[in-house]
Amino acid sequence: MSSCTAPVRGHRSSSAAADCPACGGRYGRHSSYSSYASYPYPSPSYSSSGSSGGGRSSGGGVGSSARPRWSPAGSSVAYSLDEVRALTPVRRSVEERVPLPDRRDVFLCHAWDDRGGAAKELHDLLESRGVSVWFSEKDVALGTSLLREIDKGLAKSRVGIVLVTPALLRRLRGEGIADKELSALLARDLLVPIVHDTTYDVLRDVSPLLGSRSGLNTAEDTMANVAAKLAELVAP
C-alpha cells in the first residue's frame, strides 16, 4: 500500500496532494483543496462580514469589517479586520491586569508640541466617553519631577496610546522624554499607536519597533471614532 507523503512533504497545495501516491486519487490536479486544510484554526475573537466598498484598513483587511468580542451589542463603531487583529492582544492584557483603585484607563504619550492641539483633542474625546486619561498637561504639577510622574503614570495605566504626529517623530529623533515614555510602553503588550498627519512608512523610518505595531490611523477614521474604539477597548 502506498504511503502518504503529508508527514514529510506536506499537502500545501492541490498539486502536492495530487502527487502523493496515497492521496492523489482523492484530490486530483484541479481539486479545490485548500493550502491551509491541514492546519487547525483558532477560535476567532471577532465576527466578520464582507463589504463591497467603503471598507478601510491599514493593511490586509481592506473590504471587510469585523465586530470584536469586546464591542457591546448595538455599538455603531465599525472596525476593520486589521484593527481587530491589532487590538485583540491589547484587550487580552487589559482583562488580565489586576484592578487598582487609582488606575487610569489610558496613558497618553504625545509630543510637547501637540499638547494644545491633537493630543488635547484626543484627551477630551476620551474623557467625554468616560475614559480616565493620564495626560501630562493636567497630571504633572509644577515643581515635580516630570520623569518620576511619567513613571508613576505608566505604572498606573491599563493601556498606553502613542499619538504619532510629525512633532512626535521629531522628538523621537532627538531621544527626549517622549523616547523614554515610548521605551517603557514598548516593553509591554499594552501599546496602541495612533497615527495622525503622518504615515506608517515614515514612522518605520524613525522607529522600526513602534512601526511594527499595528494600531489606528486618523487617515482612515475620524479622531472621534478613534476615541470611540479606545473607549470600547478599555471598557470593563
mmCIF file of the C-alpha atoms, coordinates in Angstrom:
data_MODEL
# 
_entry.id   MODEL 
# 
loop_
_atom_site.group_PDB 
_atom_site.id 
_atom_site.type_symbol 
_atom_site.label_atom_id 
_atom_site.label_alt_id 
_atom_site.label_comp_id 
_atom_site.label_asym_id 
_atom_site.label_entity_id 
_atom_site.label_seq_id 
_atom_site.pdbx_PDB_ins_code 
_atom_site.Cartn_x 
_atom_site.Cartn_y 
_atom_site.Cartn_z 
_atom_site.occupancy 
_atom_site.B_iso_or_equiv 
_atom_site.pdbx_formal_charge 
_atom_site.auth_seq_id 
_atom_site.auth_comp_id 
_atom_site.auth_asym_id 
_atom_site.auth_atom_id 
_atom_site.pdbx_PDB_model_num 
ATOM 1   C CA . MET A 1 1   ? 0.000   0.000  0.000   1.00 0.00 ? 1   MET A CA 1 
ATOM 2   C CA . SER A 1 2   ? 1.328   3.476  -0.906  1.00 0.00 ? 2   SER A CA 1 
ATOM 3   C CA . SER A 1 3   ? 2.382   5.729  1.941   1.00 0.00 ? 3   SER A CA 1 
ATOM 4   C CA . CYS A 1 4   ? 1.059   9.264  2.388   1.00 0.00 ? 4   CYS A CA 1 
ATOM 5   C CA . THR A 1 5   ? 3.724   11.946 1.950   1.00 0.00 ? 5   THR A CA 1 
ATOM 6   C CA . ALA A 1 6   ? 1.972   14.538 4.147   1.00 0.00 ? 6   ALA A CA 1 
ATOM 7   C CA . PRO A 1 7   ? 4.038   13.878 7.317   1.00 0.00 ? 7   PRO A CA 1 
ATOM 8   C CA . VAL A 1 8   ? 7.254   14.601 5.395   1.00 0.00 ? 8   VAL A CA 1 
ATOM 9   C CA . ARG A 1 9   ? 6.414   16.857 2.458   1.00 0.00 ? 9   ARG A CA 1 
ATOM 10  C CA . GLY A 1 10  ? 3.034   18.246 3.451   1.00 0.00 ? 10  GLY A CA 1 
ATOM 11  C CA . HIS A 1 11  ? -0.036  18.865 1.289   1.00 0.00 ? 11  HIS A CA 1 
ATOM 12  C CA . ARG A 1 12  ? 0.254   22.653 0.985   1.00 0.00 ? 12  ARG A CA 1 
ATOM 13  C CA . SER A 1 13  ? -1.238  22.854 -2.474  1.00 0.00 ? 13  SER A CA 1 
ATOM 14  C CA . SER A 1 14  ? -3.563  20.882 -4.714  1.00 0.00 ? 14  SER A CA 1 
ATOM 15  C CA . SER A 1 15  ? -0.631  19.751 -6.874  1.00 0.00 ? 15  SER A CA 1 
ATOM 16  C CA . ALA A 1 16  ? 1.282   18.497 -3.827  1.00 0.00 ? 16  ALA A CA 1 
ATOM 17  C CA . ALA A 1 17  ? -1.750  16.491 -2.754  1.00 0.00 ? 17  ALA A CA 1 
ATOM 18  C CA . ALA A 1 18  ? -2.180  15.125 -6.270  1.00 0.00 ? 18  ALA A CA 1 
ATOM 19  C CA . ASP A 1 19  ? 1.472   13.981 -6.338  1.00 0.00 ? 19  ASP A CA 1 
ATOM 20  C CA . CYS A 1 20  ? 1.026   11.983 -3.151  1.00 0.00 ? 20  CYS A CA 1 
ATOM 21  C CA . PRO A 1 21  ? 0.778   8.271  -4.067  1.00 0.00 ? 21  PRO A CA 1 
ATOM 22  C CA . ALA A 1 22  ? -1.757  7.671  -1.301  1.00 0.00 ? 22  ALA A CA 1 
ATOM 23  C CA . CYS A 1 23  ? -3.930  10.776 -1.645  1.00 0.00 ? 23  CYS A CA 1 
ATOM 24  C CA . GLY A 1 24  ? -3.575  11.789 -5.293  1.00 0.00 ? 24  GLY A CA 1 
ATOM 25  C CA . GLY A 1 25  ? -6.696  9.977  -6.334  1.00 0.00 ? 25  GLY A CA 1 
ATOM 26  C CA . ARG A 1 26  ? -8.806  11.876 -3.834  1.00 0.00 ? 26  ARG A CA 1 
ATOM 27  C CA . TYR A 1 27  ? -7.727  15.393 -4.766  1.00 0.00 ? 27  TYR A CA 1 
ATOM 28  C CA . GLY A 1 28  ? -6.611  15.342 -8.382  1.00 0.00 ? 28  GLY A CA 1 
ATOM 29  C CA . ARG A 1 29  ? -4.726  18.087 -10.202 1.00 0.00 ? 29  ARG A CA 1 
ATOM 30  C CA . HIS A 1 30  ? -7.613  20.534 -10.251 1.00 0.00 ? 30  HIS A CA 1 
ATOM 31  C CA . SER A 1 31  ? -9.011  19.968 -6.781  1.00 0.00 ? 31  SER A CA 1 
ATOM 32  C CA . SER A 1 32  ? -10.113 22.923 -4.638  1.00 0.00 ? 32  SER A CA 1 
ATOM 33  C CA . TYR A 1 33  ? -8.051  21.526 -1.776  1.00 0.00 ? 33  TYR A CA 1 
ATOM 34  C CA . SER A 1 34  ? -7.138  24.459 0.449   1.00 0.00 ? 34  SER A CA 1 
ATOM 35  C CA . SER A 1 35  ? -3.492  25.229 1.124   1.00 0.00 ? 35  SER A CA 1 
ATOM 36  C CA . TYR A 1 36  ? -4.389  25.550 4.806   1.00 0.00 ? 36  TYR A CA 1 
ATOM 37  C CA . ALA A 1 37  ? -6.617  22.483 5.123   1.00 0.00 ? 37  ALA A CA 1 
ATOM 38  C CA . SER A 1 38  ? -4.202  20.572 7.320   1.00 0.00 ? 38  SER A CA 1 
ATOM 39  C CA . TYR A 1 39  ? -3.835  23.416 9.851   1.00 0.00 ? 39  TYR A CA 1 
ATOM 40  C CA . PRO A 1 40  ? -6.397  23.915 12.628  1.00 0.00 ? 40  PRO A CA 1 
ATOM 41  C CA . TYR A 1 41  ? -7.766  27.436 13.008  1.00 0.00 ? 41  TYR A CA 1 
ATOM 42  C CA . PRO A 1 42  ? -8.042  29.051 16.459  1.00 0.00 ? 42  PRO A CA 1 
ATOM 43  C CA . SER A 1 43  ? -11.437 30.264 17.564  1.00 0.00 ? 43  SER A CA 1 
ATOM 44  C CA . PRO A 1 44  ? -11.788 33.824 16.271  1.00 0.00 ? 44  PRO A CA 1 
ATOM 45  C CA . SER A 1 45  ? -12.292 36.636 18.757  1.00 0.00 ? 45  SER A CA 1 
ATOM 46  C CA . TYR A 1 46  ? -14.481 38.517 16.310  1.00 0.00 ? 46  TYR A CA 1 
ATOM 47  C CA . SER A 1 47  ? -17.102 38.034 13.647  1.00 0.00 ? 47  SER A CA 1 
ATOM 48  C CA . SER A 1 48  ? -16.521 39.403 10.170  1.00 0.00 ? 48  SER A CA 1 
ATOM 49  C CA . SER A 1 49  ? -18.509 40.297 7.116   1.00 0.00 ? 49  SER A CA 1 
ATOM 50  C CA . GLY A 1 50  ? -17.520 41.162 3.576   1.00 0.00 ? 50  GLY A CA 1 
ATOM 51  C CA . SER A 1 51  ? -18.082 44.598 2.174   1.00 0.00 ? 51  SER A CA 1 
ATOM 52  C CA . SER A 1 52  ? -18.454 45.608 -1.458  1.00 0.00 ? 52  SER A CA 1 
ATOM 53  C CA . GLY A 1 53  ? -16.975 49.024 -0.782  1.00 0.00 ? 53  GLY A CA 1 
ATOM 54  C CA . GLY A 1 54  ? -16.063 51.548 1.841   1.00 0.00 ? 54  GLY A CA 1 
ATOM 55  C CA . GLY A 1 55  ? -14.093 49.109 3.958   1.00 0.00 ? 55  GLY A CA 1 
ATOM 56  C CA . ARG A 1 56  ? -10.906 50.829 5.108   1.00 0.00 ? 56  ARG A CA 1 
ATOM 57  C CA . SER A 1 57  ? -7.830  49.353 6.636   1.00 0.00 ? 57  SER A CA 1 
ATOM 58  C CA . SER A 1 58  ? -4.122  49.974 7.069   1.00 0.00 ? 58  SER A CA 1 
ATOM 59  C CA . GLY A 1 59  ? -3.286  46.510 5.784   1.00 0.00 ? 59  GLY A CA 1 
ATOM 60  C CA . GLY A 1 60  ? -4.766  43.254 4.597   1.00 0.00 ? 60  GLY A CA 1 
ATOM 61  C CA . GLY A 1 61  ? -8.309  43.738 5.848   1.00 0.00 ? 61  GLY A CA 1 
ATOM 62  C CA . VAL A 1 62  ? -9.457  46.012 3.024   1.00 0.00 ? 62  VAL A CA 1 
ATOM 63  C CA . GLY A 1 63  ? -13.058 45.403 2.021   1.00 0.00 ? 63  GLY A CA 1 
ATOM 64  C CA . SER A 1 64  ? -14.045 43.625 5.243   1.00 0.00 ? 64  SER A CA 1 
ATOM 65  C CA . SER A 1 65  ? -15.379 44.735 8.588   1.00 0.00 ? 65  SER A CA 1 
ATOM 66  C CA . ALA A 1 66  ? -15.362 42.949 11.916  1.00 0.00 ? 66  ALA A CA 1 
ATOM 67  C CA . ARG A 1 67  ? -17.025 43.025 15.315  1.00 0.00 ? 67  ARG A CA 1 
ATOM 68  C CA . PRO A 1 68  ? -14.586 42.359 18.169  1.00 0.00 ? 68  PRO A CA 1 
ATOM 69  C CA . ARG A 1 69  ? -15.890 40.371 21.109  1.00 0.00 ? 69  ARG A CA 1 
ATOM 70  C CA . TRP A 1 70  ? -15.433 43.329 23.489  1.00 0.00 ? 70  TRP A CA 1 
ATOM 71  C CA . SER A 1 71  ? -17.571 45.702 21.406  1.00 0.00 ? 71  SER A CA 1 
ATOM 72  C CA . PRO A 1 72  ? -21.022 45.835 23.027  1.00 0.00 ? 72  PRO A CA 1 
ATOM 73  C CA . ALA A 1 73  ? -24.132 44.751 21.184  1.00 0.00 ? 73  ALA A CA 1 
ATOM 74  C CA . GLY A 1 74  ? -25.721 47.650 19.364  1.00 0.00 ? 74  GLY A CA 1 
ATOM 75  C CA . SER A 1 75  ? -22.466 49.604 19.065  1.00 0.00 ? 75  SER A CA 1 
ATOM 76  C CA . SER A 1 76  ? -22.236 51.745 15.928  1.00 0.00 ? 76  SER A CA 1 
ATOM 77  C CA . VAL A 1 77  ? -18.421 51.664 15.922  1.00 0.00 ? 77  VAL A CA 1 
ATOM 78  C CA . ALA A 1 78  ? -17.060 49.888 12.824  1.00 0.00 ? 78  ALA A CA 1 
ATOM 79  C CA . TYR A 1 79  ? -13.701 48.084 12.873  1.00 0.00 ? 79  TYR A CA 1 
ATOM 80  C CA . SER A 1 80  ? -11.568 46.715 10.069  1.00 0.00 ? 80  SER A CA 1 
ATOM 81  C CA . LEU A 1 81  ? -10.149 43.200 10.335  1.00 0.00 ? 81  LEU A CA 1 
ATOM 82  C CA . ASP A 1 82  ? -6.662  44.659 10.781  1.00 0.00 ? 82  ASP A CA 1 
ATOM 83  C CA . GLU A 1 83  ? -7.812  46.812 13.686  1.00 0.00 ? 83  GLU A CA 1 
ATOM 84  C CA . VAL A 1 84  ? -9.369  43.836 15.455  1.00 0.00 ? 84  VAL A CA 1 
ATOM 85  C CA . ARG A 1 85  ? -6.192  41.804 14.992  1.00 0.00 ? 85  ARG A CA 1 
ATOM 86  C CA . ALA A 1 86  ? -4.074  44.671 16.338  1.00 0.00 ? 86  ALA A CA 1 
ATOM 87  C CA . LEU A 1 87  ? -6.281  45.426 19.342  1.00 0.00 ? 87  LEU A CA 1 
ATOM 88  C CA . THR A 1 88  ? -7.077  41.850 20.439  1.00 0.00 ? 88  THR A CA 1 
ATOM 89  C CA . PRO A 1 89  ? -3.782  41.228 22.325  1.00 0.00 ? 89  PRO A CA 1 
ATOM 90  C CA . VAL A 1 90  ? -4.104  44.632 23.997  1.00 0.00 ? 90  VAL A CA 1 
ATOM 91  C CA . ARG A 1 91  ? -7.631  43.798 25.136  1.00 0.00 ? 91  ARG A CA 1 
ATOM 92  C CA . ARG A 1 92  ? -6.404  40.446 26.459  1.00 0.00 ? 92  ARG A CA 1 
ATOM 93  C CA . SER A 1 93  ? -3.733  42.212 28.512  1.00 0.00 ? 93  SER A CA 1 
ATOM 94  C CA . VAL A 1 94  ? -6.295  44.697 29.811  1.00 0.00 ? 94  VAL A CA 1 
ATOM 95  C CA . GLU A 1 95  ? -8.514  41.863 31.027  1.00 0.00 ? 95  GLU A CA 1 
ATOM 96  C CA . GLU A 1 96  ? -5.617  40.118 32.743  1.00 0.00 ? 96  GLU A CA 1 
ATOM 97  C CA . ARG A 1 97  ? -4.364  43.142 34.688  1.00 0.00 ? 97  ARG A CA 1 
ATOM 98  C CA . VAL A 1 98  ? -5.244  43.299 38.360  1.00 0.00 ? 98  VAL A CA 1 
ATOM 99  C CA . PRO A 1 99  ? -7.694  46.159 39.076  1.00 0.00 ? 99  PRO A CA 1 
ATOM 100 C CA . LEU A 1 100 ? -6.311  49.000 41.183  1.00 0.00 ? 100 LEU A CA 1 
ATOM 101 C CA . PRO A 1 101 ? -8.442  51.699 42.825  1.00 0.00 ? 101 PRO A CA 1 
ATOM 102 C CA . ASP A 1 102 ? -6.447  54.591 41.329  1.00 0.00 ? 102 ASP A CA 1 
ATOM 103 C CA . ARG A 1 103 ? -5.624  53.047 37.961  1.00 0.00 ? 103 ARG A CA 1 
ATOM 104 C CA . ARG A 1 104 ? -6.172  55.172 34.837  1.00 0.00 ? 104 ARG A CA 1 
ATOM 105 C CA . ASP A 1 105 ? -7.660  53.644 31.728  1.00 0.00 ? 105 ASP A CA 1 
ATOM 106 C CA . VAL A 1 106 ? -5.193  55.230 29.305  1.00 0.00 ? 106 VAL A CA 1 
ATOM 107 C CA . PHE A 1 107 ? -1.713  56.767 29.379  1.00 0.00 ? 107 PHE A CA 1 
ATOM 108 C CA . LEU A 1 108 ? -1.454  59.312 26.570  1.00 0.00 ? 108 LEU A CA 1 
ATOM 109 C CA . CYS A 1 109 ? 2.070   59.638 25.172  1.00 0.00 ? 109 CYS A CA 1 
ATOM 110 C CA . HIS A 1 110 ? 2.415   62.670 22.926  1.00 0.00 ? 110 HIS A CA 1 
ATOM 111 C CA . ALA A 1 111 ? 4.840   65.321 21.758  1.00 0.00 ? 111 ALA A CA 1 
ATOM 112 C CA . TRP A 1 112 ? 5.062   68.517 23.770  1.00 0.00 ? 112 TRP A CA 1 
ATOM 113 C CA . ASP A 1 113 ? 4.172   70.490 20.634  1.00 0.00 ? 113 ASP A CA 1 
ATOM 114 C CA . ASP A 1 114 ? 0.830   68.654 20.362  1.00 0.00 ? 114 ASP A CA 1 
ATOM 115 C CA . ARG A 1 115 ? -0.293  69.364 23.926  1.00 0.00 ? 115 ARG A CA 1 
ATOM 116 C CA . GLY A 1 116 ? -2.766  72.053 22.876  1.00 0.00 ? 116 GLY A CA 1 
ATOM 117 C CA . GLY A 1 117 ? -3.769  70.513 19.557  1.00 0.00 ? 117 GLY A CA 1 
ATOM 118 C CA . ALA A 1 118 ? -4.239  66.875 18.563  1.00 0.00 ? 118 ALA A CA 1 
ATOM 119 C CA . ALA A 1 119 ? -3.288  65.481 21.979  1.00 0.00 ? 119 ALA A CA 1 
ATOM 120 C CA . LYS A 1 120 ? -5.774  67.749 23.768  1.00 0.00 ? 120 LYS A CA 1 
ATOM 121 C CA . GLU A 1 121 ? -8.460  66.850 21.231  1.00 0.00 ? 121 GLU A CA 1 
ATOM 122 C CA . LEU A 1 122 ? -7.949  63.123 21.773  1.00 0.00 ? 122 LEU A CA 1 
ATOM 123 C CA . HIS A 1 123 ? -7.811  63.578 25.556  1.00 0.00 ? 123 HIS A CA 1 
ATOM 124 C CA . ASP A 1 124 ? -11.100 65.494 25.577  1.00 0.00 ? 124 ASP A CA 1 
ATOM 125 C CA . LEU A 1 125 ? -12.832 62.981 23.297  1.00 0.00 ? 125 LEU A CA 1 
ATOM 126 C CA . LEU A 1 126 ? -11.769 60.087 25.509  1.00 0.00 ? 126 LEU A CA 1 
ATOM 127 C CA . GLU A 1 127 ? -12.868 61.772 28.727  1.00 0.00 ? 127 GLU A CA 1 
ATOM 128 C CA . SER A 1 128 ? -16.225 62.656 27.155  1.00 0.00 ? 128 SER A CA 1 
ATOM 129 C CA . ARG A 1 129 ? -16.733 58.890 26.799  1.00 0.00 ? 129 ARG A CA 1 
ATOM 130 C CA . GLY A 1 130 ? -15.900 58.223 30.432  1.00 0.00 ? 130 GLY A CA 1 
ATOM 131 C CA . VAL A 1 131 ? -12.283 57.135 29.878  1.00 0.00 ? 131 VAL A CA 1 
ATOM 132 C CA . SER A 1 132 ? -9.812  58.256 32.536  1.00 0.00 ? 132 SER A CA 1 
ATOM 133 C CA . VAL A 1 133 ? -6.642  59.556 30.873  1.00 0.00 ? 133 VAL A CA 1 
ATOM 134 C CA . TRP A 1 134 ? -3.176  60.234 32.259  1.00 0.00 ? 134 TRP A CA 1 
ATOM 135 C CA . PHE A 1 135 ? -2.239  63.444 30.480  1.00 0.00 ? 135 PHE A CA 1 
ATOM 136 C CA . SER A 1 136 ? 0.902   65.357 31.391  1.00 0.00 ? 136 SER A CA 1 
ATOM 137 C CA . GLU A 1 137 ? -0.822  68.719 30.956  1.00 0.00 ? 137 GLU A CA 1 
ATOM 138 C CA . LYS A 1 138 ? -3.013  68.051 33.984  1.00 0.00 ? 138 LYS A CA 1 
ATOM 139 C CA . ASP A 1 139 ? -1.197  65.291 35.883  1.00 0.00 ? 139 ASP A CA 1 
ATOM 140 C CA . VAL A 1 140 ? 2.248   66.803 36.342  1.00 0.00 ? 140 VAL A CA 1 
ATOM 141 C CA . ALA A 1 141 ? 2.218   69.532 38.956  1.00 0.00 ? 141 ALA A CA 1 
ATOM 142 C CA . LEU A 1 142 ? 4.632   72.441 38.887  1.00 0.00 ? 142 LEU A CA 1 
ATOM 143 C CA . GLY A 1 143 ? 7.824   71.714 40.781  1.00 0.00 ? 143 GLY A CA 1 
ATOM 144 C CA . THR A 1 144 ? 7.587   67.922 40.484  1.00 0.00 ? 144 THR A CA 1 
ATOM 145 C CA . SER A 1 145 ? 9.895   65.626 38.548  1.00 0.00 ? 145 SER A CA 1 
ATOM 146 C CA . LEU A 1 146 ? 8.429   65.066 35.097  1.00 0.00 ? 146 LEU A CA 1 
ATOM 147 C CA . LEU A 1 147 ? 10.196  61.729 34.596  1.00 0.00 ? 147 LEU A CA 1 
ATOM 148 C CA . ARG A 1 148 ? 9.106   60.471 38.026  1.00 0.00 ? 148 ARG A CA 1 
ATOM 149 C CA . GLU A 1 149 ? 5.483   61.429 37.361  1.00 0.00 ? 149 GLU A CA 1 
ATOM 150 C CA . ILE A 1 150 ? 5.637   59.707 33.974  1.00 0.00 ? 150 ILE A CA 1 
ATOM 151 C CA . ASP A 1 151 ? 6.909   56.528 35.636  1.00 0.00 ? 151 ASP A CA 1 
ATOM 152 C CA . LYS A 1 152 ? 4.023   56.626 38.088  1.00 0.00 ? 152 LYS A CA 1 
ATOM 153 C CA . GLY A 1 153 ? 1.521   57.323 35.328  1.00 0.00 ? 153 GLY A CA 1 
ATOM 154 C CA . LEU A 1 154 ? 2.763   54.382 33.246  1.00 0.00 ? 154 LEU A CA 1 
ATOM 155 C CA . ALA A 1 155 ? 2.595   52.025 36.222  1.00 0.00 ? 155 ALA A CA 1 
ATOM 156 C CA . LYS A 1 156 ? -0.987  53.006 36.998  1.00 0.00 ? 156 LYS A CA 1 
ATOM 157 C CA . SER A 1 157 ? -2.402  52.948 33.455  1.00 0.00 ? 157 SER A CA 1 
ATOM 158 C CA . ARG A 1 158 ? -4.160  49.998 31.863  1.00 0.00 ? 158 ARG A CA 1 
ATOM 159 C CA . VAL A 1 159 ? -3.235  50.886 28.254  1.00 0.00 ? 159 VAL A CA 1 
ATOM 160 C CA . GLY A 1 160 ? -0.678  53.170 26.653  1.00 0.00 ? 160 GLY A CA 1 
ATOM 161 C CA . ILE A 1 161 ? -1.510  55.075 23.485  1.00 0.00 ? 161 ILE A CA 1 
ATOM 162 C CA . VAL A 1 162 ? 1.092   56.921 21.439  1.00 0.00 ? 162 VAL A CA 1 
ATOM 163 C CA . LEU A 1 163 ? -0.115  59.812 19.317  1.00 0.00 ? 163 LEU A CA 1 
ATOM 164 C CA . VAL A 1 164 ? 2.263   59.606 16.365  1.00 0.00 ? 164 VAL A CA 1 
ATOM 165 C CA . THR A 1 165 ? 2.497   63.003 14.674  1.00 0.00 ? 165 THR A CA 1 
ATOM 166 C CA . PRO A 1 166 ? 5.250   64.850 12.785  1.00 0.00 ? 166 PRO A CA 1 
ATOM 167 C CA . ALA A 1 167 ? 6.091   66.594 16.072  1.00 0.00 ? 167 ALA A CA 1 
ATOM 168 C CA . LEU A 1 168 ? 6.474   63.286 17.912  1.00 0.00 ? 168 LEU A CA 1 
ATOM 169 C CA . LEU A 1 169 ? 8.707   61.910 15.156  1.00 0.00 ? 169 LEU A CA 1 
ATOM 170 C CA . ARG A 1 170 ? 10.968  64.952 15.531  1.00 0.00 ? 170 ARG A CA 1 
ATOM 171 C CA . ARG A 1 171 ? 11.116  64.359 19.295  1.00 0.00 ? 171 ARG A CA 1 
ATOM 172 C CA . LEU A 1 172 ? 11.952  60.679 18.858  1.00 0.00 ? 172 LEU A CA 1 
ATOM 173 C CA . ARG A 1 173 ? 14.857  61.555 16.592  1.00 0.00 ? 173 ARG A CA 1 
ATOM 174 C CA . GLY A 1 174 ? 16.181  63.720 19.426  1.00 0.00 ? 174 GLY A CA 1 
ATOM 175 C CA . GLU A 1 175 ? 15.769  60.943 22.032  1.00 0.00 ? 175 GLU A CA 1 
ATOM 176 C CA . GLY A 1 176 ? 13.969  63.130 24.554  1.00 0.00 ? 176 GLY A CA 1 
ATOM 177 C CA . ILE A 1 177 ? 11.353  62.373 27.185  1.00 0.00 ? 177 ILE A CA 1 
ATOM 178 C CA . ALA A 1 178 ? 8.898   61.043 24.592  1.00 0.00 ? 178 ALA A CA 1 
ATOM 179 C CA . ASP A 1 179 ? 11.505  58.431 23.679  1.00 0.00 ? 179 ASP A CA 1 
ATOM 180 C CA . LYS A 1 180 ? 11.771  57.310 27.318  1.00 0.00 ? 180 LYS A CA 1 
ATOM 181 C CA . GLU A 1 181 ? 7.976   57.002 27.614  1.00 0.00 ? 181 GLU A CA 1 
ATOM 182 C CA . LEU A 1 182 ? 7.863   55.010 24.415  1.00 0.00 ? 182 LEU A CA 1 
ATOM 183 C CA . SER A 1 183 ? 10.589  52.621 25.562  1.00 0.00 ? 183 SER A CA 1 
ATOM 184 C CA . ALA A 1 184 ? 8.598   51.799 28.685  1.00 0.00 ? 184 ALA A CA 1 
ATOM 185 C CA . LEU A 1 185 ? 5.404   51.269 26.700  1.00 0.00 ? 185 LEU A CA 1 
ATOM 186 C CA . LEU A 1 186 ? 7.090   49.065 24.101  1.00 0.00 ? 186 LEU A CA 1 
ATOM 187 C CA . ALA A 1 187 ? 8.237   46.738 26.874  1.00 0.00 ? 187 ALA A CA 1 
ATOM 188 C CA . ARG A 1 188 ? 4.614   45.734 27.472  1.00 0.00 ? 188 ARG A CA 1 
ATOM 189 C CA . ASP A 1 189 ? 1.851   44.376 25.266  1.00 0.00 ? 189 ASP A CA 1 
ATOM 190 C CA . LEU A 1 190 ? -0.269  47.389 26.133  1.00 0.00 ? 190 LEU A CA 1 
ATOM 191 C CA . LEU A 1 191 ? 0.561   49.832 23.377  1.00 0.00 ? 191 LEU A CA 1 
ATOM 192 C CA . VAL A 1 192 ? -1.686  51.283 20.664  1.00 0.00 ? 192 VAL A CA 1 
ATOM 193 C CA . PRO A 1 193 ? -0.141  53.695 18.144  1.00 0.00 ? 193 PRO A CA 1 
ATOM 194 C CA . ILE A 1 194 ? -2.475  56.402 16.803  1.00 0.00 ? 194 ILE A CA 1 
ATOM 195 C CA . VAL A 1 195 ? -1.017  57.705 13.528  1.00 0.00 ? 195 VAL A CA 1 
ATOM 196 C CA . HIS A 1 196 ? -2.112  61.281 12.826  1.00 0.00 ? 196 HIS A CA 1 
ATOM 197 C CA . ASP A 1 197 ? -1.000  63.584 9.985   1.00 0.00 ? 197 ASP A CA 1 
ATOM 198 C CA . THR A 1 198 ? 1.790   61.168 9.027   1.00 0.00 ? 198 THR A CA 1 
ATOM 199 C CA . THR A 1 199 ? 2.141   57.587 7.770   1.00 0.00 ? 199 THR A CA 1 
ATOM 200 C CA . TYR A 1 200 ? 3.345   54.216 8.989   1.00 0.00 ? 200 TYR A CA 1 
ATOM 201 C CA . ASP A 1 201 ? 6.095   54.289 6.354   1.00 0.00 ? 201 ASP A CA 1 
ATOM 202 C CA . VAL A 1 202 ? 7.520   57.475 7.853   1.00 0.00 ? 202 VAL A CA 1 
ATOM 203 C CA . LEU A 1 203 ? 7.136   56.060 11.372  1.00 0.00 ? 203 LEU A CA 1 
ATOM 204 C CA . ARG A 1 204 ? 9.048   52.892 10.452  1.00 0.00 ? 204 ARG A CA 1 
ATOM 205 C CA . ASP A 1 205 ? 11.930  55.013 9.195   1.00 0.00 ? 205 ASP A CA 1 
ATOM 206 C CA . VAL A 1 206 ? 12.196  56.711 12.610  1.00 0.00 ? 206 VAL A CA 1 
ATOM 207 C CA . SER A 1 207 ? 11.186  53.870 14.940  1.00 0.00 ? 207 SER A CA 1 
ATOM 208 C CA . PRO A 1 208 ? 11.045  50.424 13.319  1.00 0.00 ? 208 PRO A CA 1 
ATOM 209 C CA . LEU A 1 209 ? 9.965   48.848 16.605  1.00 0.00 ? 209 LEU A CA 1 
ATOM 210 C CA . LEU A 1 210 ? 6.994   51.165 17.070  1.00 0.00 ? 210 LEU A CA 1 
ATOM 211 C CA . GLY A 1 211 ? 6.233   51.000 13.349  1.00 0.00 ? 211 GLY A CA 1 
ATOM 212 C CA . SER A 1 212 ? 5.920   47.233 13.625  1.00 0.00 ? 212 SER A CA 1 
ATOM 213 C CA . ARG A 1 213 ? 2.925   47.665 15.941  1.00 0.00 ? 213 ARG A CA 1 
ATOM 214 C CA . SER A 1 214 ? -0.406  47.956 14.187  1.00 0.00 ? 214 SER A CA 1 
ATOM 215 C CA . GLY A 1 215 ? -2.852  50.483 15.573  1.00 0.00 ? 215 GLY A CA 1 
ATOM 216 C CA . LEU A 1 216 ? -5.326  53.129 14.496  1.00 0.00 ? 216 LEU A CA 1 
ATOM 217 C CA . ASN A 1 217 ? -4.979  55.789 11.828  1.00 0.00 ? 217 ASN A CA 1 
ATOM 218 C CA . THR A 1 218 ? -6.821  59.100 11.531  1.00 0.00 ? 218 THR A CA 1 
ATOM 219 C CA . ALA A 1 219 ? -6.261  59.000 7.760   1.00 0.00 ? 219 ALA A CA 1 
ATOM 220 C CA . GLU A 1 220 ? -8.750  56.128 7.748   1.00 0.00 ? 220 GLU A CA 1 
ATOM 221 C CA . ASP A 1 221 ? -11.075 57.302 10.506  1.00 0.00 ? 221 ASP A CA 1 
ATOM 222 C CA . THR A 1 222 ? -12.035 60.430 12.403  1.00 0.00 ? 222 THR A CA 1 
ATOM 223 C CA . MET A 1 223 ? -10.442 61.264 15.720  1.00 0.00 ? 223 MET A CA 1 
ATOM 224 C CA . ALA A 1 224 ? -13.880 60.872 17.310  1.00 0.00 ? 224 ALA A CA 1 
ATOM 225 C CA . ASN A 1 225 ? -14.177 57.299 16.033  1.00 0.00 ? 225 ASN A CA 1 
ATOM 226 C CA . VAL A 1 226 ? -10.640 56.532 17.164  1.00 0.00 ? 226 VAL A CA 1 
ATOM 227 C CA . ALA A 1 227 ? -11.625 57.668 20.652  1.00 0.00 ? 227 ALA A CA 1 
ATOM 228 C CA . ALA A 1 228 ? -14.768 55.515 20.491  1.00 0.00 ? 228 ALA A CA 1 
ATOM 229 C CA . LYS A 1 229 ? -12.709 52.421 19.664  1.00 0.00 ? 229 LYS A CA 1 
ATOM 230 C CA . LEU A 1 230 ? -10.290 53.108 22.501  1.00 0.00 ? 230 LEU A CA 1 
ATOM 231 C CA . ALA A 1 231 ? -13.194 53.610 24.903  1.00 0.00 ? 231 ALA A CA 1 
ATOM 232 C CA . GLU A 1 232 ? -14.609 50.197 23.971  1.00 0.00 ? 232 GLU A CA 1 
ATOM 233 C CA . LEU A 1 233 ? -11.146 48.638 24.231  1.00 0.00 ? 233 LEU A CA 1 
ATOM 234 C CA . VAL A 1 234 ? -10.669 49.634 27.877  1.00 0.00 ? 234 VAL A CA 1 
ATOM 235 C CA . ALA A 1 235 ? -14.282 49.248 28.999  1.00 0.00 ? 235 ALA A CA 1 
ATOM 236 C CA . PRO A 1 236 ? -14.829 46.823 31.916  1.00 0.00 ? 236 PRO A CA 1 
# 
